[in-house]
Amino acid sequence: MGETKTVQLGFRVHPEKAKLLGELSISTDRPRSWLLEQALDSYLETQAWQIAHIEEGLADADAGHMVSHERIREWLVTWGSENEGEPPA
């Protein structure tokens, strides 16, 4: 397996964040760069998930797959009652 290439990034953070990162690095016995890469991976994964779901929702709306406000309202007024309805689809 070939060597993985990396690039260097630089950015400014509040000194308290840098201090906390250093403390975490010591307590976990991991380099600060490794911790930052893990955090960035998690952030990018979350953002990609969110954007994909937004785009899916917009495509559904563009295709006319929506539930009217009135149907939602009618359903919501039944919440907590003996006649609670199923969510409209």
PECOR-V154195 format. One record per backbone hydrogen bond with DSSP energy under -0.5 kcal/mol. NH is the residue of the N-H (numbers start at 1). CO is the residue of the C=O. If there is no record, write none. Layout:
# PECOR-V154195
nh->NH co->CO
nh->NH co->CO
This chain:
# PECOR-V154195
nh->17 co->14
nh->18 co->14
nh->19 co->15
nh->20 co->16
nh->21 co->17
nh->22 co->18
nh->23 co->19
nh->24 co->20
nh->25 co->21
nh->26 co->22
nh->27 co->23
nh->28 co->24
nh->29 co->25
nh->30 co->25
nh->35 co->31
nh->36 co->32
nh->37 co->33
nh->38 co->34
nh->39 co->35
nh->40 co->36
nh->41 co->37
nh->42 co->38
nh->43 co->39
nh->44 co->40
nh->45 co->41
nh->46 co->42
nh->47 co->43
nh->48 co->44
nh->49 co->45
nh->50 co->46
nh->51 co->47
nh->52 co->48
nh->53 co->49
nh->54 co->50
nh->55 co->51
nh->56 co->52
nh->57 co->53
nh->58 co->54
nh->59 co->55
nh->60 co->56
nh->61 co->57
nh->62 co->58
nh->63 co->59
nh->64 co->61
nh->65 co->60
nh->66 co->64
nh->72 co->68
nh->73 co->69
nh->74 co->70
nh->75 co->71
nh->76 co->72
nh->77 co->73
nh->78 co->75
nh->79 co->76
nh->81 co->78
nh->84 co->81
